[in-house]
Structure formats: C-alpha cells, structure tokens
Amino acid sequence: MQYGNEEERSLIEKFVMYPIVLTLFNRDLQVVNRSPFKLKQPYILLIEQMMNQVSKDLHDVRLDLQKRKIKVMDGRRDNDITEYEIFIRGYREIMRFPNVHLRNKAETLMLTYLRVTTS
C-alpha cells in the first residue's frame, strides 16, 4: 500500500537522488583536480556551483519532508535494487528503486543542473 501522494513521492525520490548526484559531482571534481588541464579553475567553479545548488535543493526537500512528517531511512543495496524504508506520518513503507533507474535519473539530474538538453 502506498501512503504518500504523488507530490510526496516526488519529494522522496529527490531526497534519494540529490545525495547521489552530489557524490558524482564530488568524484568529478576530484578527477578535474588531478587532471592535466591547463585551465582547471573554470571546471572546478562550474562543478562547485552545481554542488552548491544541489545542496540547497536537498536542504529545501529535507525541510519539506520534515513539515510533512516524512522520514527516509538510508538505502540498502542488493545486486540490482536499492531499498529505502519510508515513514509517512507514522506508516511504514518500503520503496524499491532499480539501480539502473537511479543511475539514469542521476544522469538526467546532472544534465538538468548543467542546463544541457539531449535530443
């Protein structure tokens, strides 16, 4: 049984996705820092700007979830699925995300933050 409405489910998905995107941007930042680019600073600034925006968005989602009395517990990974325990106003629910979905969604979100559209 699903206890949250579509808007709340969207917030939960964002709460799951934003830390993943932050981790990916942080790894990219480390790669750029170690790279032989002649001009690293523009790339570093771009990645840091995106990380700051994702952090702000995560903060906003976290506050909204608190107001709605929704708690998301850390994901448990299996081979192909990541499972999150969700508490919505006292009701417990398990949300399962295929890892391929998380990867594809992370890529889409990164492109959104980069303001890149794909054809």
KAWO-V335216 format. One record per residue. N is the residue number from 0. RES is the residue in one letter. SS is DSSP state (H for helix, E for strand, L for the rest). PSI is psi in degrees with one decimal (NA if undefined). D_CENTER is the distance of its C-alpha to the mean C-alpha in whole Angstrom. Layout:
N:RES:SS:PSI:D_CENTER
N:RES:SS:PSI:D_CENTER
This chain:
0:M:L:139.1:24
1:Q:L:130.4:21
2:Y:L:-28.9:22
3:G:L:155.8:19
4:N:L:178.2:20
5:E:H:-40.7:18
6:E:H:-42.1:16
7:E:H:-37.6:15
8:R:H:-36.5:14
9:S:H:-41.5:12
10:L:H:-42.2:11
11:I:H:-43.6:10
12:E:H:-40.4:8
13:K:H:-42.0:6
14:F:H:-32.5:6
15:V:H:-41.9:5
16:M:H:-39.3:2
17:Y:H:-43.3:2
18:P:H:-33.7:4
19:I:H:-45.2:5
20:V:H:-41.3:5
21:L:H:-42.2:7
22:T:H:-43.1:9
23:L:H:-45.0:10
24:F:H:-38.2:11
25:N:H:-40.8:13
26:R:H:-42.0:14
27:D:H:-38.9:15
28:L:H:-41.7:17
29:Q:H:-39.5:19
30:V:H:-44.4:20
31:V:H:-41.6:21
32:N:H:-32.2:23
33:R:H:-5.5:25
34:S:L:161.8:26
35:P:L:20.2:29
36:F:L:141.0:28
37:K:L:-37.7:31
38:L:L:88.8:29
39:K:L:-31.9:25
40:Q:H:-42.5:25
41:P:H:-38.6:24
42:Y:H:-42.1:21
43:I:H:-45.9:20
44:L:H:-40.4:20
45:L:H:-47.6:18
46:I:H:-42.8:15
47:E:H:-39.1:16
48:Q:H:-43.3:16
49:M:H:-40.7:12
50:M:H:-39.9:11
51:N:H:-40.2:13
52:Q:H:-42.1:12
53:V:H:-42.1:8
54:S:H:-42.6:10
55:K:H:-44.9:12
56:D:H:-40.0:10
57:L:H:-42.5:8
58:H:H:-45.5:12
59:D:H:-42.8:13
60:V:H:-41.5:11
61:R:H:-43.6:12
62:L:H:-42.3:15
63:D:H:-41.3:15
64:L:H:-40.3:15
65:Q:H:-44.4:17
66:K:H:-34.8:20
67:R:L:3.7:19
68:K:L:49.4:20
69:I:E:131.1:17
70:K:E:133.6:16
71:V:E:123.1:13
72:M:L:150.0:14
73:D:L:146.5:13
74:G:L:146.7:12
75:R:E:121.1:15
76:R:E:135.3:16
77:D:L:-165.3:19
78:N:L:-51.7:20
79:D:L:-5.1:18
80:I:E:142.4:16
81:T:E:130.7:13
82:E:E:130.9:15
83:Y:E:138.4:13
84:E:E:123.9:16
85:I:E:135.0:16
86:F:E:114.4:19
87:I:E:104.8:20
88:R:L:44.5:23
89:G:L:-13.0:24
90:Y:E:137.4:24
91:R:E:137.2:22
92:E:E:148.7:20
93:I:E:126.2:18
94:M:E:130.9:15
95:R:E:131.4:15
96:F:E:125.7:13
97:P:E:137.3:14
98:N:H:-32.9:13
99:V:H:-35.5:14
100:H:H:-44.1:12
101:L:H:-42.3:9
102:R:H:-47.2:10
103:N:H:-40.3:11
104:K:H:-38.5:8
105:A:H:-42.9:7
106:E:H:-43.5:10
107:T:H:-43.7:11
108:L:H:-41.0:8
109:M:H:-42.2:9
110:L:H:-36.9:13
111:T:H:-45.5:12
112:Y:H:-30.9:12
113:L:H:-8.4:15
114:R:L:41.4:16
115:V:L:135.4:17
116:T:L:146.1:19
117:T:L:151.5:20
118:S:L:NA:23
